[in-house]
Structure formats: structure tokens, C-alpha cells
Amino acid sequence: MAFDEQIQANIDASLAEIPHPSLPKGSNLYGSTKIFPDYQAEPGQAYFTLVHGIAHESSVSFVAILQATRALRKGFESAIYFYGPGAINALDTRGFPTTGDSAFPGEQNINDALKTIIAEGGTVFCCRFGLSLHGAREEDLIAGVIPAHPLDVQDAVIHYARKGAIINSTYNL
């Protein structure tokens, strides 16, 4: 696209104002000091995550899965419970143009992360009512995800609270 001389001069001046890249690749922007110890689970400790967030609407659901996986790797009994609109996170039928495909980079991140935590011994529950809200079926769930009755949401919280679990409850709409 051709611009008149004044516009082109302004473009050239704008581009020259700040050198790019401002820092070379690999430059540290932030410190790396970890404040708290790298706690590991004591025998019998549990970590329970509730997810009410919609897949791909924010990073909340994905980060919750990553935190639950990290807790599992630290030795905690780790379980995730998807309910309400969060149930769609547990679907193995996501993808475009076909299931399992990524129409954009990261589209399958949640699916891959759930398959990882299940493979590593974590437990994943999904509310049947949450599935029904979006027309999803139990057979659409990622293999290993446990379908649960809607009344189990509260009782799961009670179960893990009585165990003394750390409870991470995420909510996003």
C-alpha cells in the first residue's frame, strides 16, 4: 500500500521511536525467587478442585486443571469436579473441523491436560446435569471421566472437607 510522503514519514518515525526487539529473546523480565517452600503432600492429604468455568472463555478452567495436576505430582490425592457449564470442559467431542483437531493453537489444551491427570492417577468427575445443559452426552466424555449425579456436587465438597482436603473452587461465567 502506498502512502503519501507525510504519512510514510510518520510511519518511519513511529517505527524508529522504540528499537525492536526491545530485549533479545531469552532475556529475563522477571525474577525467579520462589517465596514459599515446595510443599509436598503428607500421607493421606487431598486436593479437591471444583470447576464451574466454561472451556476457552478464560484461562480459569485450564489453570485449575494444571494446579490439580501439580498437587497430584506433589503426592496429594487429587480430584476435579466439573459442574454447571464447567461440564463442557470434560468433553472429548471438541475440535474443528473434526473431533480432536485444533482450529486454533491450544484448542485441545484442556482435553490434553485432563487426559494427563487421569493417566497419572487423578480423579475427574463431571455433573450429568451440567452435561445436559449443553446437550452433551455421557459418551461424549473424555475416557476416565466419571459421570456424577447433580446432588453429588455438594456431597463431594462435604466428603473432601471431612478429609481435610485443600479445596480450590473456581467459578467463571
C-alpha positions as CSV (number, residue, x, y, z in Angstrom):
1,M,0.0,0.0,0.0
2,A,1.4,3.3,-0.9
3,F,1.1,6.3,1.4
4,D,1.7,10.0,0.7
5,E,5.1,11.3,1.8
6,Q,3.9,12.8,5.1
7,I,2.1,9.6,6.2
8,Q,5.1,7.5,5.2
9,A,7.5,9.8,7.1
10,N,5.2,9.5,10.2
11,I,5.2,5.7,9.9
12,D,9.0,5.7,9.6
13,A,9.3,8.0,12.6
14,S,6.9,5.8,14.7
15,L,8.8,2.6,13.8
16,A,12.2,4.2,14.8
17,E,11.0,5.6,18.2
18,I,11.5,2.3,20.1
19,P,14.0,-0.3,18.9
20,H,12.7,-3.7,18.3
21,P,13.0,-6.1,19.7
22,S,13.5,-4.1,22.9
23,L,15.2,-7.1,24.5
24,P,16.7,-10.1,22.8
25,K,14.9,-13.5,23.0
26,G,15.7,-15.2,26.3
27,S,16.0,-12.0,28.3
28,N,14.7,-12.2,31.9
29,L,11.8,-9.9,32.5
30,Y,11.1,-11.1,36.0
31,G,13.0,-12.6,38.9
32,S,12.8,-16.2,39.8
33,T,12.9,-16.3,43.6
34,K,10.3,-18.7,45.0
35,I,9.0,-17.4,48.3
36,F,7.4,-20.5,49.8
37,P,8.8,-23.9,50.2
38,D,8.0,-26.6,47.6
39,Y,5.4,-28.3,49.9
40,Q,4.8,-32.0,49.3
41,A,1.7,-33.9,50.5
42,E,1.8,-35.6,53.8
43,P,0.3,-39.1,54.0
44,G,-3.5,-39.0,53.3
45,Q,-3.7,-35.4,52.2
46,A,-6.2,-34.5,49.4
47,Y,-6.6,-31.6,47.0
48,F,-10.1,-31.1,45.6
49,T,-10.9,-28.7,42.7
50,L,-14.3,-27.5,41.7
51,V,-14.6,-26.1,38.2
52,H,-17.7,-24.1,37.0
53,G,-15.9,-22.2,34.2
54,I,-16.6,-22.6,30.5
55,A,-13.9,-24.1,28.4
56,H,-11.9,-21.4,26.4
57,E,-13.8,-18.5,27.9
58,S,-10.9,-17.7,30.1
59,S,-7.8,-19.5,31.5
60,V,-9.6,-20.3,34.8
61,S,-10.6,-23.8,33.9
62,F,-7.3,-24.7,32.3
63,V,-5.2,-23.3,35.2
64,A,-7.4,-25.2,37.7
65,I,-6.6,-28.4,35.9
66,L,-2.9,-27.6,35.9
67,Q,-3.0,-26.8,39.7
68,A,-4.8,-30.1,40.4
69,T,-2.2,-31.9,38.3
70,R,0.6,-30.2,40.2
71,A,-1.0,-31.2,43.5
72,L,-1.2,-34.8,42.3
73,R,2.5,-34.7,41.4
74,K,3.3,-33.4,44.9
75,G,1.6,-36.5,46.3
76,F,-1.9,-35.3,47.1
77,E,-4.9,-37.4,46.3
78,S,-6.2,-35.0,43.6
79,A,-9.8,-34.8,42.2
80,I,-11.5,-32.4,39.9
81,Y,-15.3,-31.9,39.8
82,F,-16.8,-30.2,36.7
83,Y,-20.3,-28.9,37.2
84,G,-22.7,-26.5,35.6
85,P,-21.2,-25.0,32.4
86,G,-17.9,-26.4,33.6
87,A,-19.0,-29.8,32.4
88,I,-18.2,-29.0,28.8
89,N,-14.5,-29.0,29.8
90,A,-14.7,-32.7,30.1
91,L,-15.9,-33.4,26.5
92,D,-13.8,-35.4,24.1
93,T,-16.0,-34.2,21.2
94,R,-14.4,-30.8,21.0
95,G,-12.5,-29.8,17.9
96,F,-12.8,-28.4,14.4
97,P,-13.2,-29.5,11.7
98,T,-13.3,-32.9,13.3
99,T,-13.1,-34.0,17.0
100,G,-9.6,-33.8,18.3
101,D,-8.5,-31.2,15.8
102,S,-7.3,-27.8,16.9
103,A,-8.8,-25.0,14.9
104,F,-6.6,-22.6,16.9
105,P,-3.4,-23.3,18.8
106,G,-4.3,-24.6,22.3
107,E,-7.9,-25.6,21.5
108,Q,-7.1,-29.1,22.9
109,N,-5.1,-27.9,25.9
110,I,-7.9,-28.7,28.4
111,N,-8.5,-32.1,26.8
112,D,-4.8,-33.0,26.9
113,A,-4.4,-31.8,30.5
114,L,-7.4,-33.9,31.6
115,K,-6.1,-37.0,29.9
116,T,-2.8,-36.4,31.6
117,I,-4.2,-36.1,35.1
118,I,-6.4,-39.2,34.6
119,A,-3.4,-41.1,33.3
120,E,-1.3,-40.1,36.3
121,G,-3.9,-41.3,38.8
122,G,-6.1,-38.2,39.4
123,T,-9.9,-38.5,39.6
124,V,-12.2,-36.4,37.4
125,F,-15.9,-36.1,38.0
126,C,-18.5,-34.5,35.7
127,C,-22.0,-33.5,36.6
128,R,-24.6,-35.1,34.5
129,F,-26.9,-32.1,34.8
130,G,-24.1,-29.8,33.6
131,L,-23.7,-32.0,30.6
132,S,-27.5,-31.8,29.9
133,L,-27.4,-28.0,30.0
134,H,-25.3,-28.1,26.8
135,G,-26.8,-31.1,25.1
136,A,-23.8,-33.2,25.8
137,R,-24.0,-37.0,26.4
138,E,-22.1,-39.2,28.8
139,E,-20.5,-41.0,25.9
140,D,-19.0,-37.6,24.8
141,L,-16.9,-37.5,28.0
142,I,-13.1,-38.0,27.9
143,A,-12.3,-41.6,28.8
144,G,-11.9,-42.0,32.5
145,V,-14.1,-39.0,33.5
146,I,-16.7,-40.2,36.0
147,P,-20.3,-39.0,35.4
148,A,-21.9,-37.9,38.6
149,H,-25.4,-37.1,39.9
150,P,-26.2,-33.3,40.3
151,L,-26.7,-33.8,44.1
152,D,-23.1,-35.2,44.3
153,V,-21.6,-31.7,43.9
154,Q,-22.4,-30.7,47.5
155,D,-21.7,-34.1,48.9
156,A,-18.3,-34.3,47.2
157,V,-17.4,-30.9,48.8
158,I,-18.5,-32.4,52.2
159,H,-16.6,-35.6,51.6
160,Y,-13.3,-33.8,50.8
161,A,-13.8,-31.2,53.6
162,R,-14.2,-34.0,56.1
163,K,-10.9,-35.5,54.7
164,G,-9.3,-32.1,55.4
165,A,-8.6,-31.5,51.7
166,I,-7.4,-28.3,50.3
167,I,-10.4,-27.1,48.3
168,N,-9.9,-24.9,45.2
169,S,-13.2,-23.7,43.9
170,T,-13.2,-21.8,40.6
171,Y,-16.1,-20.0,39.1
172,N,-16.3,-18.2,35.8
173,L,-19.1,-17.2,33.5
